[in-house]
Amino acid sequence: MSKKKKHIASEEESARKKWMITRVYVVYVAMLVFAFLILFQIVKVQLVDGGALKKEAEQRTVTLRKIKAPRGNIFADNDPRTTLALSVPRYNVYMDLMTVKTKLFESSLSALSDSLSNMFAHKTAREWERTLRYEREVDSNQYFRIKSRLRNADLRRLKTFPIFEKGKNKGGLIVLREMKRVKPYGMLGFRTIGYYRELESDSSKEVRADTLRVGLEGVYNKYLKGQDGEMLMKRIRGNEWKPLKSALSREPIAGADLYTSIDVNIQDVAETALMTQLVEQDAEKGCVVLMEVETGYVKAIANLTKNKKTGEFFETQNLAVGAVSEPGSTFKLASLLVALEDNKIRLTDTVNMTGTYKFYDRTLHDSRIGGYGKNTIQYAFEKSSNVFAKIIDDNYRTNPQEYIDGLVELGLRDPLGLDIIGEGIPKLKNATLKEGFSGVTLSSMAIGYEVEITPLQTLALYNAVANNGKLMKPQFVKKIERGGEILEEFEPIVLKKQIASEINIELVKGALEGVVERGTAKNIRALGFKIAGKTGTAKIAKDGRYNTNNYQASFCGYFPADNPKYSCIVVIQGPTKNIYGAIVSGTVFKEIADKIYANGLGNFNKVEVQSNKMPYSKNGYRTELGKVMKTMGVPVNDKAGDYDWVKTQTGESSVDFFVQKVKNGVMPNVVGMGLEDALYLLESKGLSVEAKGSGMVKTQSVLVGKKIIEGQLITLELVE
């Protein structure tokens, strides 16, 4: 190749290399610029547009939200349909204003606003119209709150309003159901039924457990609460969520039902008698517990404390379960049993009741000046003489721990292990520990001082005597059930098979009966049956000192004395007109015993269902009655068609359902229904319901067919 050609080729190669270098440089610069632009956009998104985008993302968040399950019902013992606590539905209503077509919105807005104003008077029709228009045109609101916690009757009325009558897809109506806990008997057994409150997860405050979990609602919450469901929901604004249709949503499962041992008839008798006496005596507080001797099931428990500002009484504390105090002379039963068991005394032994008994620097007196003279130990017990302090001191002075060990054998040192939270811990001194045990401790303990127990713990001792020595655990629940399946059953529990020998149990039974026949409680002798028990009057210590103007009066015993069925304790603190247990508390005991005995000792004509006969059935809600009959295997002859409410009639081979017509705007007939069904039906019509008694509705105060006035009170009388 010539030199010229070589030169040309070399120049061409050099030019190609320069072009390649230039091309690489351009590409590199372009990449740098592109990278810079990306970095700029990232910074802009984070620093400039971040807040707006984050807000938009939050508004569009879709997630599964928890739906609370309805809590199970709590039933009384005297009738399986007598409800102490139940959940009733309430409805929260919203409106998706963007779903409604413009033509429908404009043509019906005025009429809808008029209807809303008539129903919810806090806004005029013009204000409703202005608000709805603003929420639609300015806020594009898809989840505007109309009203919260509507009753069923109000919801049905609201669904007839213009626009809303078109439903969810065309009228934008969104309805969410929540459950409200209702106690049909108001304050009756309020503290024992109790409540359960959930602690907010973001709360930084320390909250005591007993302010969140109280009574049966608290203890058995794991059964009552059911299983929460889930609903797919979209965040609209703030913490407002709109439900979405989705296969991912899951319906909640209602909680199990609790069947208690409480008899509302006995509970009502006990609470009324206690309330009357607290008012009469101008007392501070008081409690009553009535227990079934053989089983330990609590049939009634009432706890009332005066509000110092208003003077009214409320169940603010479960005194019977949690309040420990010095019991006074009701404790003499324990002292008598221990001394008998240790063969220290006999009931026929003679003692000199001088009326004054000195122990070191402390002097005790009998309530009767001059005492009761010489008589038997049984007579001393019947008259509640404080000579018992001398009897115990004389026999156990050299070995006080022997006396205390005897009290332990009676079961008085340990709590009863109650299911209800907050049981008080007994305080029983130990003689081997010299601290707190002085020369007067033994004589004080003998008559119920320097020892502290709860009223229910005292009752358990007396119940054991009535039960021939068997110490039973007091229980409030018999079974837990869901859909006819028993999840847990609570049989009677024996805490101690024999607290003392049978012969000594029989001896103290006679002494307890003598207290009422001849002793301090002869004012409460009953006609037709016998009561056995012991009075107690104790000074109440405050800051380590006894106030001579502050007393606790009590009576504890059982009836009928010859065949005990119920044991009962009445404790009243701070009476101002009288201080003695026989007058203050004994009369309450007698009133309760009289009324129970007059009604057949709690056997309130319960219907016995024989295997060859169809069960008795109340009127009520057709679907639920059908489920019950199916569970029980009872044939149903349904003649009610498509009606929701039915009358029932028991035939030879089936239970017949007949139409029970319920018309809008007029008073329905609830006679023959159980309380739960009657309450649901009447509340759904906007009525306020007051129930008296238990069982089936016998009468209603507003005549059937009368025009309903919203908020009107209707009183139901129920009968077993």
C-alpha positions in Angstrom: 0.0 0.0 0.0 1.3 3.5 -0.9 2.3 5.9 1.9 -0.6 8.1 0.9 -3.1 5.4 1.4 -1.6 4.4 4.7 -1.8 8.0 5.9 -5.5 8.2 4.9 -6.3 5.0 6.7 -4.5 6.2 9.8 -6.5 9.4 9.9 -9.7 7.5 9.4 -8.8 5.2 12.4 -8.0 8.2 14.5 -11.2 9.9 13.7 -13.2 6.7 14.5 -11.5 6.5 17.9 -12.3 10.1 18.7 -15.9 9.5 17.7 -16.2 6.5 20.0 -14.6 8.4 22.9 -17.0 11.3 22.3 -20.0 8.9 22.1 -19.0 7.2 25.4 -18.6 10.7 27.1 -22.1 11.8 25.9 -23.6 8.6 27.2 -21.9 9.0 30.5 -23.0 12.6 30.8 -26.6 11.5 29.9 -26.5 8.9 32.6 -25.3 11.4 35.2 -28.1 13.8 34.2 -30.7 10.9 34.4 -29.4 9.8 37.8 -29.5 13.4 39.0 -33.1 13.7 37.9 -34.1 10.5 39.7 -32.4 11.7 42.8 -34.1 15.0 42.6 -37.5 13.3 42.2 -36.8 11.1 45.3 -35.9 14.1 47.4 -38.9 16.0 46.1 -41.2 13.1 46.9 -39.8 12.7 50.4 -39.4 16.4 51.4 -41.9 18.2 49.3 -44.8 15.9 48.4 -44.3 13.4 51.2 -46.9 14.7 53.6 -49.6 14.9 50.9 -48.8 11.5 49.5 -48.7 9.9 52.9 -52.1 11.4 53.8 -53.5 10.1 50.5 -52.0 6.6 51.2 -53.6 6.6 54.6 -56.9 7.6 53.2 -56.8 4.7 50.7 -55.7 2.1 53.2 -57.8 -1.0 53.1 -57.5 -3.5 55.9 -59.4 -6.1 58.0 -60.9 -4.5 61.1 -62.1 -6.3 64.2 -65.9 -6.6 64.8 -66.8 -7.2 68.4 -68.8 -10.3 69.1 -72.0 -10.1 71.1 -71.4 -11.1 74.7 -73.2 -14.2 76.0 -76.2 -13.8 78.3 -76.2 -14.2 82.0 -79.2 -16.1 83.3 -80.8 -16.5 86.7 -81.5 -19.9 88.2 -85.2 -19.8 88.8 -86.0 -19.7 85.1 -83.8 -20.4 82.1 -85.2 -17.4 80.3 -84.8 -14.9 83.2 -81.9 -12.8 82.1 -79.6 -10.9 84.5 -77.5 -9.4 81.7 -77.9 -9.5 77.9 -76.6 -7.8 74.8 -79.0 -5.8 72.7 -78.2 -4.3 69.2 -77.6 -0.7 68.6 -76.9 0.8 65.1 -74.5 3.4 63.8 -75.7 5.0 60.6 -73.6 6.6 57.9 -74.2 7.9 54.4 -72.0 7.5 51.3 -72.9 10.8 49.6 -70.9 10.0 46.5 -73.0 6.9 45.7 -76.2 8.8 45.3 -76.9 9.9 41.7 -77.1 13.7 41.2 -80.7 13.6 40.0 -81.9 11.7 43.0 -79.8 13.8 45.4 -81.2 17.1 44.0 -84.8 16.0 43.8 -84.9 14.4 47.3 -82.4 16.3 49.4 -85.0 18.7 50.8 -87.4 15.9 51.8 -84.6 13.9 53.4 -83.5 16.9 55.4 -87.1 17.4 56.7 -87.3 13.8 57.8 -83.9 13.9 59.5 -84.9 17.2 61.3 -88.1 15.6 62.5 -86.2 12.6 63.9 -83.0 14.3 65.1 -84.1 17.8 66.3 -80.5 19.0 67.1 -80.5 20.4 63.5 -83.1 22.2 61.5 -84.1 21.0 58.0 -82.1 23.8 56.5 -79.0 22.9 58.5 -79.3 19.2 57.5 -79.6 20.2 53.8 -76.7 22.6 54.1 -74.5 20.0 55.8 -75.3 17.2 53.4 -74.7 19.4 50.4 -71.4 20.6 51.8 -70.2 17.0 52.6 -71.0 15.9 49.1 -69.8 18.8 47.0 -66.9 20.1 49.0 -65.6 17.1 51.0 -66.8 14.3 48.6 -67.6 12.4 51.8 -68.2 8.7 51.4 -68.8 8.1 55.1 -70.8 10.9 56.7 -72.1 10.0 60.2 -75.9 10.5 60.5 -76.4 9.1 64.0 -74.9 6.6 66.5 -76.5 3.9 68.6 -80.0 3.9 67.2 -82.5 1.5 68.4 -84.1 -1.0 66.1 -87.3 1.0 65.8 -85.4 4.2 64.9 -83.4 2.3 62.3 -86.5 0.9 60.6 -88.0 4.4 60.5 -84.9 5.9 59.1 -84.8 3.3 56.3 -88.1 4.7 55.0 -86.7 8.3 54.5 -86.2 9.7 51.0 -82.9 8.6 49.3 -82.3 6.1 52.2 -85.2 4.0 51.0 -83.1 3.1 48.0 -80.7 1.2 50.2 -76.9 1.0 50.3 -76.0 0.9 46.6 -78.4 3.7 45.4 -79.2 5.6 48.6 -75.7 5.5 50.2 -77.1 4.1 53.5 -74.5 2.3 55.6 -75.5 0.6 58.8 -73.1 -0.9 61.3 -74.4 -2.9 64.3 -72.8 -2.8 67.7 -74.0 -4.5 70.9 -75.0 -2.7 74.2 -74.9 -4.5 77.5 -78.3 -4.3 79.4 -79.2 -5.4 82.9 -83.0 -5.9 82.8 -83.2 -5.8 86.6 -81.3 -2.6 87.0 -79.2 -2.4 90.2 -80.4 -5.9 91.4 -77.2 -7.9 92.1 -75.3 -5.2 90.2 -71.9 -5.8 91.7 -72.1 -9.6 91.6 -73.1 -9.6 87.9 -70.3 -7.0 87.4 -68.8 -5.8 84.2 -65.7 -6.2 82.0 -63.8 -3.3 80.5 -61.0 -3.5 78.0 -57.9 -1.4 78.6 -57.0 0.7 75.6 -53.8 -0.7 74.1 -52.3 2.8 73.9 -53.0 3.7 77.5 -50.0 4.6 79.5 -51.9 4.8 82.8 -51.7 2.1 85.4 -55.2 0.7 86.0 -56.1 -1.7 88.8 -57.5 -5.0 87.7 -60.6 -4.7 89.9 -61.6 -1.6 88.0 -61.7 -3.5 84.7 -62.9 -7.0 85.7 -65.7 -7.1 88.3 -68.1 -9.9 89.3 -69.2 -12.6 87.0 -68.7 -10.5 83.8 -65.1 -10.2 84.7 -64.3 -13.7 85.9 -66.0 -15.5 83.0 -65.1 -13.0 80.3 -63.2 -15.6 78.3 -66.5 -17.5 77.8 -68.9 -14.5 77.5 -66.8 -12.4 75.1 -67.3 -14.8 72.1 -65.1 -14.7 69.1 -64.6 -11.4 67.3 -65.2 -11.2 63.6 -63.4 -9.2 60.9 -64.7 -6.9 58.2 -62.7 -5.5 55.2 -62.9 -1.7 55.6 -61.4 1.3 53.9 -60.1 4.3 55.7 -62.1 7.4 54.7 -60.6 10.0 57.0 -58.9 10.1 60.4 -60.1 7.0 62.2 -63.3 6.5 60.2 -63.6 3.3 58.3 -66.1 2.3 55.6 -67.1 -1.4 55.3 -66.4 -3.1 52.0 -68.0 -6.2 50.5 -65.4 -9.0 50.6 -65.1 -12.7 51.0 -62.4 -12.0 53.5 -64.9 -10.6 56.0 -65.8 -13.0 58.8 -68.9 -12.7 61.0 -68.4 -12.7 64.8 -69.4 -15.6 67.0 -71.6 -14.8 70.0 -70.3 -15.6 73.5 -71.4 -18.5 75.6 -74.2 -18.1 78.1 -73.7 -18.2 81.9 -76.3 -19.9 84.0 -76.0 -18.6 87.6 -77.3 -19.9 90.9 -79.0 -16.5 91.6 -82.7 -16.7 92.1 -84.1 -13.2 91.2 -87.2 -13.7 93.4 -85.0 -14.4 96.5 -82.5 -11.7 95.3 -85.3 -9.2 95.2 -86.6 -10.1 98.6 -83.1 -9.9 100.1 -82.2 -6.6 98.5 -85.5 -5.0 99.4 -85.4 -6.1 103.0 -81.8 -4.9 103.4 -82.5 -1.5 101.7 -85.5 -0.9 104.0 -83.5 -1.5 107.1 -80.5 0.6 106.0 -82.9 3.5 105.4 -84.7 2.9 108.7 -81.5 2.7 110.7 -79.8 5.5 108.8 -76.8 3.1 108.4 -73.7 3.5 106.2 -73.6 0.1 104.4 -74.8 -3.5 104.6 -74.8 -6.8 102.9 -76.9 -10.0 102.7 -75.9 -13.4 101.4 -78.3 -16.4 101.2 -76.8 -19.8 100.3 -78.1 -23.2 99.7 -77.0 -25.4 102.6 -76.4 -28.7 100.8 -74.7 -27.3 97.7 -73.1 -24.0 98.6 -74.8 -22.3 95.6 -75.4 -18.6 96.4 -79.1 -17.8 95.7 -78.9 -14.1 96.6 -76.2 -11.6 97.4 -76.8 -7.8 98.0 -74.3 -5.1 98.9 -75.4 -1.6 99.5 -73.4 1.5 100.4 -74.7 5.0 101.1 -73.7 7.8 98.9 -72.8 10.5 101.4 -73.8 13.4 99.1 -77.2 12.1 98.0 -78.1 9.7 100.8 -79.0 7.0 98.3 -77.7 3.4 98.4 -75.9 1.8 95.6 -73.9 -1.4 94.9 -70.4 0.2 94.8 -68.5 -2.6 96.5 -69.0 -6.3 97.1 -68.8 -6.1 100.8 -69.9 -9.7 101.4 -67.0 -11.0 99.3 -64.2 -8.5 99.9 -64.7 -6.6 103.1 -62.8 -8.1 106.1 -63.8 -6.9 109.6 -63.9 -8.0 113.2 -67.1 -10.1 113.3 -68.0 -9.7 117.0 -70.2 -12.3 118.7 -71.1 -14.3 115.6 -67.5 -15.6 116.1 -68.4 -17.2 119.4 -69.7 -20.2 117.4 -66.1 -20.9 116.4 -64.9 -20.5 119.9 -67.6 -22.8 121.2 -66.8 -25.5 118.6 -63.0 -25.4 119.3 -63.5 -25.7 123.0 -65.9 -28.6 122.6 -63.6 -30.4 120.1 -60.7 -30.0 122.5 -62.8 -31.4 125.4 -62.2 -28.3 127.4 -65.8 -27.7 128.2 -69.3 -29.1 128.1 -72.4 -27.2 127.3 -73.9 -28.2 130.6 -70.9 -26.7 132.6 -71.8 -23.9 134.9 -70.2 -20.5 134.6 -70.7 -17.3 136.6 -71.7 -14.4 134.3 -70.9 -11.5 136.5 -71.3 -9.0 133.7 -67.7 -7.6 134.0 -64.5 -9.5 132.9 -61.1 -8.0 133.4 -58.0 -9.0 131.4 -54.9 -7.0 132.3 -55.7 -3.4 131.3 -58.9 -4.3 129.4 -62.4 -4.8 130.8 -65.3 -6.4 128.9 -68.9 -6.0 129.8 -72.1 -7.9 129.0 -74.9 -6.0 127.4 -77.0 -6.7 130.5 -75.8 -4.7 133.5 -74.8 -7.1 136.3 -74.6 -10.1 133.9 -76.8 -13.2 133.9 -75.6 -14.9 137.1 -74.7 -18.6 137.3 -75.9 -20.8 134.5 -74.8 -23.2 131.8 -72.3 -22.5 129.0 -75.1 -23.1 126.5 -77.2 -20.4 128.3 -74.2 -18.0 128.1 -74.0 -18.7 124.4 -77.7 -18.1 123.9 -77.4 -14.8 125.8 -74.2 -13.9 124.0 -72.4 -13.3 127.3 -68.8 -12.1 127.1 -67.9 -14.7 129.7 -66.8 -16.6 126.6 -63.6 -14.5 126.7 -62.9 -15.8 130.2 -63.8 -19.4 129.2 -61.3 -19.4 126.3 -58.7 -17.5 128.3 -58.9 -19.9 131.2 -58.6 -23.0 129.1 -56.0 -21.9 126.6 -53.9 -19.3 128.4 -50.9 -21.6 128.7 -51.1 -22.8 125.1 -53.0 -20.2 123.0 -51.7 -21.8 119.8 -53.9 -24.8 120.6 -57.0 -22.5 120.3 -55.8 -21.0 117.1 -55.0 -24.4 115.6 -58.6 -25.3 116.4 -59.8 -22.3 114.4 -57.6 -23.4 111.5 -59.3 -26.8 111.6 -62.6 -25.1 111.1 -61.3 -23.6 107.9 -61.0 -20.0 109.2 -57.5 -19.2 108.1 -57.8 -19.9 104.4 -59.8 -17.9 101.8 -62.7 -19.8 100.3 -61.2 -19.6 96.8 -64.2 -17.8 95.3 -64.5 -17.4 91.6 -65.3 -13.7 92.0 -62.3 -11.5 92.1 -61.4 -9.6 95.3 -62.1 -12.1 98.1 -60.8 -10.7 101.4 -58.0 -12.6 103.1 -58.8 -13.8 106.7 -56.5 -12.4 109.4 -55.9 -15.0 112.1 -53.1 -14.3 114.4 -50.3 -16.9 115.3 -49.4 -17.2 118.9 -46.0 -18.5 118.1 -45.2 -15.1 116.6 -45.1 -12.9 119.6 -45.4 -9.7 117.5 -49.0 -8.6 117.6 -50.0 -11.2 120.2 -50.5 -9.7 123.6 -52.0 -10.8 126.9 -55.5 -9.8 125.9 -55.4 -11.2 122.3 -56.8 -14.6 123.3 -59.7 -13.2 125.2 -60.4 -10.7 122.4 -60.4 -13.4 119.7 -62.8 -15.5 121.7 -65.5 -12.9 121.2 -64.7 -11.9 117.6 -62.0 -9.2 118.0 -58.4 -9.2 116.8 -59.5 -11.5 114.1 -60.9 -10.4 110.7 -63.0 -12.3 108.2 -65.5 -11.5 105.5 -69.3 -12.0 105.9 -69.2 -14.8 103.3 -66.4 -16.6 105.2 -68.5 -16.4 108.4 -71.5 -17.7 106.5 -69.5 -20.6 105.2 -68.8 -21.7 108.8 -72.5 -21.5 109.8 -73.5 -23.3 106.6 -71.0 -26.1 107.5 -72.8 -26.5 110.9 -76.2 -26.6 109.1 -74.7 -29.2 106.7 -73.7 -31.5 109.5 -70.0 -30.4 109.4 -69.4 -30.3 105.6 -67.7 -27.1 104.5 -68.9 -26.1 101.1 -67.3 -23.7 98.6 -69.8 -20.8 97.9 -70.4 -20.8 94.1 -72.3 -18.4 91.9 -72.4 -20.3 88.5 -73.9 -23.7 87.7 -72.9 -24.1 84.0 -71.7 -22.4 80.9 -73.4 -23.3 77.7 -73.3 -22.4 74.0 -76.0 -23.4 71.5 -77.2 -26.2 73.8 -73.7 -27.6 74.4 -72.4 -27.5 77.9 -68.9 -26.1 77.9 -68.4 -26.3 81.7 -70.4 -27.5 84.6 -69.9 -26.5 88.2 -70.8 -29.2 90.6 -70.9 -28.5 94.4 -67.4 -28.4 95.9 -66.5 -29.7 99.3 -63.7 -27.8 100.9 -63.6 -29.8 104.1 -65.5 -33.1 104.6 -65.9 -32.6 108.4 -65.0 -29.4 110.3 -65.9 -31.0 113.7 -67.2 -34.3 115.1 -70.9 -35.1 114.4 -71.8 -35.0 118.1 -70.4 -31.5 118.6 -72.0 -30.3 115.5 -75.4 -31.5 116.9 -74.6 -29.8 120.2 -73.9 -26.4 118.6 -77.0 -26.8 116.4 -79.1 -27.0 119.6 -77.3 -23.9 121.0 -77.9 -21.9 117.8 -81.6 -22.8 117.9 -81.7 -21.8 121.5 -80.4 -18.3 120.6 -83.7 -17.7 118.7 -86.0 -19.6 121.0 -84.7 -18.2 124.3 -81.8 -16.0 123.8 -80.8 -12.7 122.1 -82.7 -13.3 118.9 -86.1 -14.4 120.3 -87.6 -11.4 118.6 -87.2 -13.1 115.2 -89.0 -16.4 116.1 -91.0 -17.5 113.0 -94.4 -19.1 112.7 -94.5 -22.5 111.0 -90.7 -23.2 111.0 -87.7 -22.6 113.3 -84.7 -20.4 112.8 -81.2 -21.1 114.2 -78.4 -18.5 114.3 -76.3 -16.1 116.3 -76.4 -12.4 116.8 -73.3 -10.2 116.7 -72.6 -6.6 117.7 -69.1 -5.3 117.3 -67.4 -1.9 117.6 -65.6 -0.8 114.4 -62.0 0.1 114.7 -60.6 3.1 112.8 -56.9 3.9 112.8 -56.4 1.3 115.6 -59.0 2.8 117.9 -62.6 1.8 118.6 -65.2 4.4 118.1 -68.0 4.0 120.6 -70.5 5.5 118.1 -69.6 3.2 115.2 -70.9 -0.4 115.3 -71.4 -3.4 113.1 -74.6 -5.4 113.7 -75.0 -8.9 112.3 -77.0 -12.1 112.3 -75.9 -15.4 110.8 -77.9 -18.6 110.8 -80.0 -21.0 108.8 -83.6 -22.3 108.4 -85.6 -24.4 108.9 -83.6 -25.4 111.9 -84.8 -29.0 111.9 -84.0 -29.5 108.2 -81.8 -26.7 107.0 -82.2 -25.6 103.4 -80.8 -22.1 103.4 -78.1 -20.3 105.4 -78.0 -16.5 105.5 -75.9 -13.7 106.9 -76.9 -10.1 107.3 -74.3 -7.5 108.2 -75.1 -3.8 108.7 -72.4 -1.2 109.5 -72.9 2.2 111.1 -76.5 2.0 112.3 -77.5 5.1 114.2 -80.8 4.2 115.8 -79.9 0.8 117.2 -76.8 -1.2 117.4 -77.8 -4.8 118.4 -77.6 -7.6 115.8 -81.0 -9.1 116.8 -82.9 -5.8 116.0 -80.8 -4.4 113.2 -79.8 -7.5 111.2 -82.0 -10.2 112.7 -85.2 -8.6 111.5 -83.8 -8.5 108.0 -83.0 -12.2 108.3 -86.5 -13.0 109.5 -88.2 -11.0 106.7 -86.2 -12.9 104.1 -86.8 -16.3 105.8 -90.5 -15.6 106.2 -91.0 -14.6 102.5 -89.0 -17.5 101.2 -90.7 -20.1 103.4 -94.1 -18.7 102.5 -93.2 -19.4 98.9 -92.3 -23.0 99.5 -88.6 -22.6 100.3 -87.7 -21.5 96.8 -89.6 -24.2 94.9 -91.7 -21.6 93.0 -94.0 -24.0 91.1 -91.3 -25.1 88.6 -92.7 -27.0 85.7 -91.5 -30.6 85.7 -91.1 -31.8 82.1 -91.8 -35.5 81.9 -90.4 -37.6 79.2 -93.8 -38.6 77.8 -95.1 -35.0 77.5 -94.2 -32.0 75.5 -92.5 -29.2 77.4 -94.2 -26.0 78.3 -93.3 -23.1 76.0 -93.6 -19.4 76.2 -94.6 -17.0 73.3 -91.7 -15.3 71.6 -89.5 -14.9 68.6 -90.2 -17.6 66.1 -86.6 -18.3 64.9 -85.1 -18.6 68.3 -88.0 -20.7 69.6 -87.5 -23.0 66.6 -83.8 -23.4 67.4 -84.6 -24.3 71.0 -87.2 -26.9 70.0 -84.9 -28.4 67.5 -82.1 -28.6 70.0 -84.4 -30.3 72.5 -85.7 -32.7 69.8 -89.3 -31.4 70.2 -91.6 -31.6 67.1 -93.0 -28.2 66.0 -96.3 -27.7 64.2 -95.7 -24.3 62.6 -98.9 -22.5 61.7 -97.4 -19.0 61.8 -96.4 -18.7 58.2 -93.7 -16.0 57.7 -94.5 -14.1 60.9 -91.5 -13.3 63.2 -93.5 -13.4 66.5 -95.6 -16.4 67.5 -97.9 -17.7 70.2 -97.2 -21.2 71.4 -99.4 -24.0 72.5 -98.3 -27.3 73.9 -100.1 -30.3 72.3 -99.9 -34.0 72.9 -97.2 -34.7 70.3 -95.8 -31.3 69.4 -95.6 -27.6 70.3 -97.8 -25.5 68.0 -96.8 -22.1 66.7 -99.6 -19.6 65.9 -99.4 -16.0 64.5 -98.6 -13.2 67.0 -99.3 -10.1 64.9 -97.0 -7.1 65.6 -98.2 -3.9 64.0 -96.1 -0.7 63.4 -97.0 2.2 65.7 -99.2 0.2 68.1 -98.6 -1.6 71.4 -97.9 -5.3 70.9 -99.1 -8.1 73.2 -96.1 -9.4 75.2 -98.2 -11.3 77.8 -97.0 -14.9 77.8 -93.5 -14.1 76.6 -90.2 -14.4 78.5 -88.5 -11.2 79.6 -85.8 -11.4 77.0 -88.2 -11.6 74.1 -90.5 -9.0 75.5 -87.7 -6.6 76.2 -86.3 -7.0 72.7 -89.7 -6.4 71.1 -90.7 -3.4 73.2 -87.2 -1.7 73.0 -87.3 -2.2 69.2 -90.4 0.0 69.2 -88.7 2.8 71.2 -90.2 2.0 74.6 -88.6 2.1 78.0 -89.2 -1.1 79.9 -89.4 -1.8 83.6 -89.7 -5.4 84.7 -91.0 -6.7 88.1 -90.6 -10.3 89.1 -89.3 -13.1 86.9 -90.4 -15.8 84.5 -93.2 -15.1 82.1 -95.0 -11.8 81.4 -98.3 -11.8 83.3 -99.5 -8.3 82.7 -98.4 -5.1 80.8 -99.2 -1.6 81.9 -100.0 -0.3 78.5 -103.0 -1.8 76.7 -102.5 -3.8 73.5 -103.3 -1.8 70.4 -102.7 1.6 71.9 -100.7 4.1 69.9 -97.1 4.0 70.9 -95.4 7.2 72.1 -91.7 7.1 71.7 -89.8 6.8 75.0 -93.0 5.8 76.8 -92.5 3.7 79.9 -94.2 0.3 80.1 -94.2 -1.9 83.2 -94.2 -5.6 83.0 -95.2 -7.9 85.8 -93.7 -11.4 85.5 -94.7 -14.6 87.2 -93.2 -18.1 87.3 
